[in-house]
Amino acid sequence: MQFRPFAILALSLFAACTSGGGTSTGISELSCPPESTLTYANFGEDIITSECMSCHSTKSPKLGTQAEIKARAADILDAAVYTDAMPEGNAMSIEQRQLLGEWLACGAP
């Protein structure tokens, strides 16, 4: 398989961003609860802005729009919900990680 230089660079940057691996948060695979009221407007935008954008406004993967977040939902779950690899410095509480996981599991509406 042949990779284009840009694709290799993008993969390298993403791997570098999440290479800390982190430790398990103890949060298991999530599903969207039917009673969830979390939306981009009332939850997602604030948590992504406060916890992710100091790095991911300029570094790959970019998370500046709801579409970019949705496209990276599985990666965000792995790095910031199921493990504490992100954000750098491990500043998020378990409760914040759980809510982030719920919002993503619901499709980041």
Order of alpha helices (4+ residues) and beta strands (2+ residues): alpha-alpha-alpha-alpha-alpha-alpha
